[in-house]
Amino acid sequence: MAASDYTRGEMNVDAQKSMYVGTMKAGAWGAIITLLILGYSTFILSMGMPWLVALVICAGAGIVIGLGMGFGGAWVATMVALSMLALFVQLLVTLFSLVF
């Protein structure tokens, strides 16, 4: 590219802008999910709260926070899926505690 072909301020930056927005949204998702995991663990392990109560509180808070930040339906589906995963893991823990 010759030096005369470049015109300052006329570059198409749509791809960079969408990449930046996507990276920031992924970072926000990861930060909130990490915060909810830490909160759930704190409620159960440190405060002695029943696991189902802690799960309902954290899932509800996660849905409210995500919708407040404009994450939409994908966020709600993620929270529901993570809650179902937590229920499944707790079921496995309960079954293994009965066996051993």
C-alpha positions in Angstrom: 0.0 0.0 0.0 1.4 3.3 -1.0 1.5 6.2 1.4 -0.8 8.2 -0.8 -3.6 5.6 -0.6 -4.3 6.2 3.1 -6.7 8.9 4.2 -6.9 9.6 7.9 -10.3 8.9 9.4 -11.8 7.0 6.5 -11.2 3.4 7.7 -14.3 1.1 8.1 -14.2 0.1 11.8 -17.5 -1.9 12.0 -15.6 -5.2 12.4 -13.4 -3.8 15.2 -16.4 -2.2 16.9 -18.5 -5.4 16.9 -15.5 -7.4 18.2 -15.0 -4.9 21.1 -18.7 -5.0 22.0 -18.7 -8.8 21.9 -15.6 -9.0 24.1 -17.1 -6.6 26.6 -20.4 -8.5 26.8 -18.5 -11.8 27.2 -16.5 -10.3 30.0 -19.6 -9.0 31.7 -21.3 -12.4 31.4 -18.2 -14.1 32.9 -17.9 -11.7 35.7 -21.5 -12.0 36.7 -21.5 -15.8 36.5 -18.3 -15.8 38.6 -19.9 -13.5 41.2 -23.0 -15.8 41.4 -20.9 -18.9 41.8 -19.0 -17.2 44.6 -22.2 -16.0 46.3 -23.8 -19.5 46.0 -20.7 -21.1 47.6 -20.6 -18.5 50.3 -24.2 -19.0 51.2 -23.8 -22.7 51.4 -20.4 -23.2 52.9 -19.9 -20.1 55.2 -23.5 -19.2 56.2 -24.9 -22.8 56.3 -27.9 -21.8 54.2 -29.8 -24.8 52.6 -28.5 -25.3 49.1 -32.0 -25.0 47.5 -32.6 -21.6 49.1 -29.2 -20.4 48.1 -29.8 -21.6 44.5 -33.2 -19.9 44.2 -31.7 -16.6 45.6 -28.6 -16.7 43.3 -30.6 -17.7 40.2 -33.2 -15.0 40.9 -30.6 -12.4 41.5 -28.8 -13.5 38.3 -31.9 -13.2 36.2 -32.7 -9.8 37.6 -29.1 -8.5 37.2 -28.9 -9.9 33.6 -32.2 -8.4 32.5 -31.2 -5.1 34.2 -28.1 -5.0 32.1 -30.0 -5.8 28.9 -28.6 -9.4 28.3 -32.0 -10.7 27.1 -33.4 -14.2 26.7 -30.0 -15.9 26.2 -29.1 -14.8 29.7 -32.3 -16.2 31.2 -31.8 -19.5 29.4 -28.2 -19.6 30.7 -29.3 -19.0 34.3 -32.0 -21.7 34.0 -29.5 -24.2 32.5 -27.0 -23.5 35.2 -29.7 -23.9 37.9 -30.7 -27.3 36.3 -27.0 -28.3 36.4 -26.8 -27.3 40.0 -29.9 -29.4 40.8 -28.4 -32.4 39.0 -25.1 -32.1 40.8 -26.9 -31.8 44.2 -28.9 -34.9 43.3 -25.7 -36.8 42.6 -24.2 -35.6 45.9 -27.3 -36.8 47.8 -27.3 -40.2 46.1 -23.6 -40.8 46.7 -24.0 -39.7 50.4 -26.6 -42.4 50.8 -24.3 -45.1 49.3 -21.2 -44.2 51.3 
